[in-house]
Structures are given as structure tokens and as C-alpha cells.
Amino acid sequence: MKKGKLLLLLILLGALGAGAVVYFRDTTAPRIEASPESGPVSARRPLTARLTDAGAGLKSLRITVVQGEKAVEVVAREFASDTATAEETVNLGGANLQEGSFEVRITAVDHSPFHFGAGNTNEKVLKFEYDNKPPAVTILSTAHNINQGGAGLVVYTISEPVEKTGVTVGGLFFPGHRQPSGTYVCLFAFPYDMNPSTFVPKVLATDPAGNDRLAGIYYHLNPKPFPTDRIEVSQKFLESKIIPDFQHYYPAISDPLELFLKVNREMREQNTSALLDFGQQTAGQPLWDGVFMRQPNAAVPGFFAQARTYYHAGQAIDRQTHLGIDLASTAQAPVPAANAGTVVFADELGIYGNCVVIDHGLGLQTLYGHLSQISVQKGETLSKGQIVGRTGATGMAGGDHLHLSVLIAGQQVNPLEWWDPNWLKNNISDKLALAGTAAR
């Protein structure tokens, strides 16, 4: 009898112990993360809640928007017991909010038997300012005379702080830069290959709440024709230049012509992408000093936006566009910096060979390619005319020369404009003066 009672007691204790293990197995509430967590928001910027529960799994989610005496439940969601993570995006435009402060209450419950079956509960309360009004943009520069393949500059003010601003055109974005006066300036390009009918530049301003304002500008376009050229790719060039200089990039390719096409197409695209990255590394104010220099006593064997057709053994094998100007004088001639600025790149860069990229501020940069020698280093501050290296035939060069490119936010534009003091005064310097800014 005593043995039976003892056995019963042991069974009861075991059951209680097992029940306690189950009951107390998960006492941790679900984790709640939200984006954004505070600050100004609008109907254009949704709220995202992310839930995690590694224990018993998520059971329910409730999201309530509270403004004054009004509370609106915008999410009521149930989960299966094996749900460990969940994400919910809320469009605040459906909550009928008024301008001003409000709260978002996020409540998550799990499937734990803790709290007598009610589960673990976590509540997160977020405080926001509802702002559904876009910023006002006032354009100060009144005339913009823009050549195809060239550059323009717009000066404007914005009524409130913004998180993004600049000029948008044809799917491209050129960042604007706030000057000490509080005015914004933005250099932008009319791409050489953009149809003039689709070139409609607009100033974009996005405030911290996500409200966008697009403002048009007055402009006049000057469509331009560009030259063409025929490039003969000899077998000697393939074997003595392409194979030794580029096969280490693509070791699986042994055929010289196949390697040439790989470099001329794929590597060219990779280098173009790198230039876009360099374009983000820019000073917010102009660093240049007056008109840009060109290499002295140099002929021009290659022009900007020159459409080149490549021939081998009498057959057209490729077509690419030369984006820059080639300058040739004597072999290994010294190369002066076109203007003052900071070196953002000084190394080998694919088709450009040994290459230097100088930032002149406001997204404006110059590139010096095919160098035989580099005399500067990344981060170095340069004055106009300082020697950056010597001309050469590195990269895809068929002979000793300098490849010079001018870029705006990584987009290549015609260098001829920046050599012209009248164009620079009328289109750049006078507009910078509107912003109380001047190239040093």
C-alpha cells in the first residue's frame, strides 16, 4: 500500500515537473523591430514591423494608430504555431491621420502556455510626426543653355531640410549640394546618347517624411552631331597588346579576338560602373579654380562621343563609343591636372590602364588614362597644373597618348566646354555666384 502511494506520488511529481517544464519552457516575449522608429512620416513612407519568436512561435500581431482620442486598428493578424518570423508593412495613408504627432502601438503575442495560456506579450509604442506636405522648391537660375553631351548647373532653394535633392532626368540622378548660404547647386548632364525629346530635367527634393517635390526649370537644348571612326584591330595588336595586358583578368580565354571583345565590352561596362562609384566621392563645394587646362602642344586623335566601329580581317566585330578626348604630343609627356582638386583614384583601371581620377567638387571629376607613370596618390590635394603622371599606352591604348574624360556624378560629358572661359562663365561661374559660392 505504501509502495503504491509512493509510486502515485512519484507519478504526480513527475507530471507536475513535466508540466512545469512545458509551462516555463518559453517565458520570453516576441521581439519587435520597426522601421522607422520615430520622426516625421507620411502616406508615402510605410511603416514596417518585423517580429521574431524562437520559442513557441508567433500567435498574433496587432498594430494600432492613435492620434488624440482616435484609435484605429490597422493590422490584426493571427499566425500558425510554427511561425518564427513575420513582417508586416503598414500604409499610414489608410489611418486618416491629420498633420501632427501620433503614436503607433505594436502588440505581439506568442503561442507559449505561460501566463495560464495567454502567452508572452510584447508591446512597442512609437512616436511620430505626420507630415504629408512636400517641400517647396524655388529655382533661382533663370536660363539653362545645354549642349547635347554637355553640362548645366541649376541653383535653387528648398523650404525645409531634405534627405535627398538633385536633378533627375531620363532615369539618371545628379545630387545637389547645399552651400554655406543655404542655397543648393546641382551640376547635371545632357547625356550624349539621350534623345532630346526625352530630356526633361527636374529638381527633386525629398523631405525626411518621404514627401517628394519635382520642380521644372527653364532650359534650351542644343542637339549636337558626334563624329564616327573606324578602328582596325590587327592580329599583331591582339597578340602583342591584348594577350599580355589582359589575359590575367580572364585566364580561361586563350583566343586573342575573343579576349579583345570581352575586354572591349564587359570590362568597359565594369569600368563605367566604377566611375559612377567614384562620382559619389565628391566635395560639397567647388574646388576648381577658373578655366580647365588641357595638355599643352597636344594633337587630338580621338574626340568625345565618337562612335567607333572595330574591324578585324575586314569584318566589323564591335561598336563602342569613345567617351573622352585623346591628346597626343611626345612620348611619356608630363600630364598636368586640369584643375585643383583631390585625387579619388590612382591605380590601374581596366581599359584606361594606369589612371588618375581627380574630384573638383559638386560631382565634377576629371580622368587621366593610359598613363605610363602615376605621380600622385589617392587622397592627395592638387593644384591646377600639378603633374599627375606621364602619358603612355597602358590599358586599351594603341599608342602613347592621354585619354582625358570629364565626368559629372560619374556620367561623362564633353571636356571642350570646360576649356572654354566664356562657356564656363555664362553657364557655371555666374550661376554659382547666385548661391553665394565661387570656385576658389
C-alpha positions in Angstrom: 0.0 0.0 0.0 2.8 2.3 0.9 4.6 1.4 -2.2 1.5 2.3 -4.3 1.1 5.7 -2.6 4.8 6.4 -3.2 4.5 5.4 -6.8 1.4 7.6 -7.2 3.3 10.5 -5.6 6.3 10.0 -7.9 4.0 9.9 -10.9 2.2 13.1 -9.7 5.5 14.9 -9.1 6.8 13.7 -12.5 3.6 15.1 -14.1 4.0 18.3 -12.2 7.6 18.6 -13.2 6.8 17.9 -16.8 4.0 20.4 -16.7 6.3 23.0 -15.2 8.9 22.4 -17.9 6.2 22.9 -20.6 4.7 25.9 -18.8 8.1 27.6 -18.1 9.8 26.5 -21.3 9.2 29.8 -23.1 8.9 32.9 -20.9 10.4 35.3 -23.4 8.1 37.6 -25.4 8.4 38.1 -29.1 11.0 40.5 -30.4 9.6 43.6 -32.2 11.6 45.7 -34.6 10.2 48.7 -36.6 11.4 50.9 -39.4 11.2 53.8 -39.0 11.1 54.1 -35.2 10.4 57.8 -34.9 10.5 61.1 -36.6 8.4 62.5 -39.5 6.5 60.1 -41.7 3.9 60.5 -44.5 1.5 58.4 -46.5 4.4 57.9 -49.0 6.6 56.2 -46.4 5.2 52.9 -45.0 5.9 51.6 -41.5 7.4 48.1 -41.4 7.2 45.8 -38.3 9.3 42.7 -38.0 8.6 40.0 -35.4 10.8 37.2 -34.2 10.0 34.4 -31.7 12.4 31.5 -31.5 10.4 29.7 -28.7 6.8 28.7 -29.1 6.3 30.8 -32.2 4.2 33.8 -33.0 0.5 33.8 -32.3 -0.9 37.3 -33.1 0.0 40.8 -34.1 -2.0 43.9 -33.6 -1.0 47.4 -34.8 -3.0 50.4 -33.7 -2.6 54.0 -34.8 -3.5 56.6 -32.1 -3.9 60.3 -32.6 -5.6 62.3 -29.9 -8.8 60.4 -28.8 -8.9 58.4 -32.0 -7.5 54.9 -32.2 -7.6 52.9 -35.4 -6.5 49.2 -35.6 -4.8 48.9 -38.9 -3.4 45.3 -38.6 -5.0 42.3 -36.9 -3.1 39.1 -37.8 -3.0 35.5 -36.5 -0.2 33.1 -37.0 0.2 29.3 -37.1 2.2 27.9 -34.1 5.3 27.2 -36.2 5.7 30.8 -37.3 9.1 32.0 -36.0 9.3 35.3 -38.0 6.9 37.7 -39.7 6.9 41.0 -41.3 4.1 43.5 -41.8 4.1 46.7 -43.8 1.5 49.4 -42.9 0.5 52.2 -45.3 -0.3 55.0 -42.9 -2.4 56.7 -45.6 -5.3 54.5 -44.6 -5.4 55.7 -41.0 -6.9 59.1 -41.9 -4.3 61.0 -39.9 -4.1 64.7 -39.5 -0.9 66.7 -39.6 0.9 66.5 -36.3 2.0 64.0 -33.7 0.6 60.4 -33.3 1.6 57.0 -31.9 1.8 53.5 -33.3 1.3 50.7 -30.9 2.6 47.3 -32.0 1.5 44.3 -29.8 2.8 40.8 -30.5 1.8 37.6 -28.6 3.3 34.1 -28.8 1.9 30.6 -28.5 3.6 29.9 -25.1 1.3 28.4 -22.4 2.9 30.9 -20.0 0.6 33.3 -18.2 -2.1 30.5 -17.9 -2.2 30.0 -21.7 -2.3 33.7 -22.6 1.3 33.6 -23.9 4.1 36.2 -23.7 3.2 39.7 -24.8 5.4 42.5 -26.1 4.2 46.0 -26.9 6.2 48.6 -28.6 5.0 52.3 -28.7 6.4 54.5 -31.4 6.0 58.3 -31.6 5.9 60.1 -35.0 5.1 63.4 -36.6 2.7 63.1 -39.6 3.8 65.3 -42.4 2.1 64.9 -45.8 3.2 68.2 -47.3 6.1 68.2 -49.8 8.9 70.8 -49.5 8.7 73.9 -51.7 11.4 74.4 -54.3 12.3 77.8 -55.8 14.6 77.9 -58.8 16.9 80.9 -58.8 18.9 80.3 -62.0 16.6 81.5 -64.9 18.3 80.3 -68.1 20.0 76.9 -68.8 21.6 76.6 -72.2 22.6 73.0 -72.5 24.5 71.2 -75.3 24.0 67.6 -76.0 26.8 65.7 -74.3 27.4 68.7 -72.2 26.7 70.1 -68.7 24.3 72.5 -66.9 24.0 73.9 -63.4 20.9 74.8 -61.6 20.6 77.0 -58.4 17.6 76.7 -56.1 16.3 76.9 -52.5 14.2 74.5 -50.5 11.7 75.4 -47.8 12.8 72.8 -45.3 15.6 70.3 -44.6 15.7 67.4 -47.0 17.2 64.0 -47.1 17.7 63.9 -50.9 17.8 66.5 -53.6 19.2 67.0 -57.1 18.3 66.9 -60.7 16.5 63.8 -62.2 16.4 63.3 -65.9 15.8 60.2 -68.0 16.2 57.8 -65.2 19.5 59.4 -64.1 20.0 61.3 -60.8 22.6 64.1 -60.2 22.9 65.0 -56.5 22.5 68.6 -55.4 24.8 70.2 -52.8 23.8 72.7 -50.1 26.1 75.7 -49.9 27.0 77.7 -46.8 24.4 80.3 -47.8 21.7 77.7 -47.5 21.2 77.6 -51.3 21.5 74.4 -53.3 23.5 74.0 -56.5 23.4 71.0 -58.8 25.6 70.1 -61.8 23.8 67.8 -64.3 24.4 66.4 -67.7 22.6 66.1 -71.1 23.9 62.6 -72.0 25.3 62.3 -75.5 23.0 59.4 -76.3 19.8 60.7 -74.8 17.0 61.7 -77.3 16.4 65.5 -76.9 12.7 64.8 -76.7 13.1 62.7 -73.5 15.5 65.2 -71.8 13.3 66.9 -69.3 15.4 67.9 -66.2 13.6 68.5 -62.9 14.8 69.4 -59.5 13.8 66.7 -56.9 13.5 67.4 -53.2 12.6 64.6 -50.7 11.9 65.6 -47.1 12.6 63.3 -44.1 8.9 62.2 -44.1 9.3 60.9 -47.7 7.4 63.6 -49.5 8.7 64.4 -52.9 8.6 67.7 -54.9 9.6 67.9 -58.5 10.2 71.4 -59.9 10.8 72.1 -63.6 13.4 74.5 -64.9 13.7 76.7 -68.0 16.2 75.4 -70.5 17.2 75.4 -74.1 18.7 72.3 -75.7 21.3 72.3 -78.4 21.4 68.9 -80.2 24.8 68.0 -81.5 26.1 65.5 -84.0 29.1 63.4 -83.0 31.9 62.1 -85.1 32.5 58.5 -86.2 35.7 56.5 -86.6 36.9 53.2 -88.0 39.4 51.3 -85.8 41.5 48.5 -87.3 42.3 45.7 -84.8 45.3 43.9 -86.2 46.4 40.4 -85.3 49.7 41.9 -84.1 47.7 44.2 -81.7 45.7 41.3 -80.4 48.8 39.2 -79.7 51.3 41.8 -78.5 48.9 44.0 -76.6 45.6 42.3 -75.6 47.0 38.9 -74.6 49.9 40.1 -72.4 47.9 43.0 -70.8 44.5 41.5 -70.2 44.7 37.7 -70.2 45.3 37.7 -66.4 41.8 39.2 -66.0 40.2 36.3 -68.0 42.6 33.4 -67.8 40.1 30.9 -69.2 40.1 32.8 -72.6 43.0 32.0 -74.8 41.7 33.2 -78.2 43.0 36.8 -78.7 39.9 38.1 -80.6 37.5 36.6 -78.0 39.6 38.2 -75.3 39.6 41.6 -77.1 35.8 41.5 -77.3 35.5 40.5 -73.6 37.6 43.5 -72.6 36.0 45.9 -75.0 32.5 45.1 -73.9 32.4 43.6 -70.4 35.4 45.3 -68.9 34.3 48.6 -70.4 31.0 48.2 -68.6 32.7 47.4 -65.3 34.9 50.5 -65.6 31.9 52.6 -66.3 30.3 51.3 -63.1 33.5 52.1 -61.2 33.3 55.7 -62.5 29.8 56.0 -61.1 31.1 55.0 -57.7 33.9 57.5 -57.9 31.3 60.2 -58.7 29.8 59.7 -55.2 33.2 60.6 -53.7 32.9 64.4 -54.1 33.2 67.6 -52.1 30.1 69.6 -51.5 31.7 72.9 -52.7 33.6 73.7 -55.9 37.4 73.1 -55.6 38.4 74.2 -59.1 40.0 77.5 -60.0 38.8 79.1 -63.2 39.0 77.5 -66.7 40.3 74.0 -67.0 43.7 73.3 -68.5 44.4 70.9 -71.4 47.7 69.2 -72.1 49.9 71.7 -73.9 51.0 71.2 -77.5 48.9 68.1 -78.0 47.0 66.9 -81.1 43.5 65.4 -80.8 43.4 62.0 -82.4 40.2 61.0 -80.7 37.0 63.0 -79.9 34.2 62.9 -77.3 31.2 60.7 -78.1 33.0 59.3 -81.1 31.1 56.2 -82.4 33.8 53.7 -83.2 33.4 50.6 -85.3 36.1 48.0 -84.8 37.3 45.9 -87.8 39.3 42.7 -87.8 40.3 40.9 -91.0 37.9 43.1 -93.0 34.9 42.3 -90.8 33.1 44.6 -88.3 33.5 42.9 -84.9 32.3 45.5 -82.4 30.9 49.0 -81.9 31.6 51.2 -78.9 31.5 55.0 -78.1 34.7 56.8 -77.1 33.8 59.0 -74.1 36.6 61.4 -73.6 39.2 63.2 -75.7 42.5 61.7 -76.7 45.5 64.1 -76.6 48.9 63.1 -78.1 52.2 65.0 -78.0 55.5 63.4 -77.3 56.0 60.0 -75.7 55.8 60.0 -71.9 54.8 63.7 -71.9 54.0 65.2 -68.5 50.3 65.4 -67.7 49.0 68.4 -65.8 46.0 68.3 -63.5 43.2 70.1 -65.4 42.3 72.0 -62.3 42.6 71.9 -58.5 41.0 69.1 -56.6 41.5 65.9 -54.6 42.7 62.5 -56.0 40.0 59.9 -55.5 41.7 57.1 -57.6 45.2 56.5 -58.7 45.7 52.9 -59.9 45.1 50.5 -62.8 41.6 50.7 -64.2 40.9 48.2 -66.9 40.6 49.7 -70.4 42.1 53.0 -69.1 45.3 51.4 -67.9 47.1 53.4 -65.3 44.6 56.0 -64.4 44.1 59.0 -62.1 40.7 60.5 -61.2 40.5 64.0 -59.6 37.5 65.3 -57.8 36.8 69.0 -58.3 33.7 69.2 -56.1 29.9 69.2 -56.8 30.3 65.9 -58.6 32.7 67.2 -61.2 35.7 65.0 -61.8 38.4 64.5 -64.4 40.0 61.2 -65.5 43.5 60.8 -66.9 44.0 57.4 -68.6 46.7 55.3 -70.3 49.5 56.8 -68.2 52.9 55.2 -68.2 53.6 56.6 -64.8 51.4 57.9 -61.9 52.9 60.7 -59.8 50.1 61.2 -57.2 48.2 59.1 -54.7 44.7 58.8 -53.5 43.6 61.5 -51.1 46.3 64.0 -52.2 45.2 67.6 -52.7 46.4 69.0 -56.1 46.7 72.5 -57.5 45.9 73.3 -61.1 48.7 72.3 -63.4 50.4 69.9 -60.9 51.8 66.9 -62.7 49.8 63.7 -62.1 51.9 61.4 -64.3 53.1 60.9 -67.8 51.4 59.8 -71.0 51.7 56.2 -72.1 50.0 53.2 -73.8 48.6 51.2 -70.9 45.1 49.8 -71.0 43.4 49.6 -74.4 45.7 52.3 -76.0 47.2 51.6 -79.4 49.9 54.2 -78.9 51.3 56.7 -76.4 48.6 59.4 -75.6 46.5 60.8 -72.8 42.8 59.9 -72.5 41.0 62.7 -70.8 37.5 62.5 -69.5 35.3 65.0 -67.7 32.5 63.5 -65.5 29.5 64.7 -63.6 28.3 62.2 -60.9 30.1 59.6 -62.9 28.5 60.5 -66.3 31.0 61.5 -69.0 30.5 64.9 -70.6 32.3 66.9 -73.3 35.7 68.3 -72.0 35.6 71.1 -74.6 33.1 73.1 -72.6 35.4 73.2 -69.6 38.3 74.6 -71.7 36.1 77.5 -72.8 36.3 80.5 -70.5 33.1 82.1 -72.0 31.1 78.9 -71.6 32.4 78.4 -68.1 31.5 82.0 -67.0 28.0 82.0 -68.6 26.9 78.5 -67.6 28.7 77.8 -64.4 30.5 80.7 -62.6 27.8 83.3 -62.9 25.2 80.7 -61.6 27.5 79.8 -58.6 27.5 83.5 -57.7 23.7 83.3 -57.3 24.3 80.8 -54.5 27.0 83.0 -52.9 29.6 80.4 -54.0 32.5 80.7 -56.2 35.2 78.4 -57.5 38.3 79.2 -55.5 
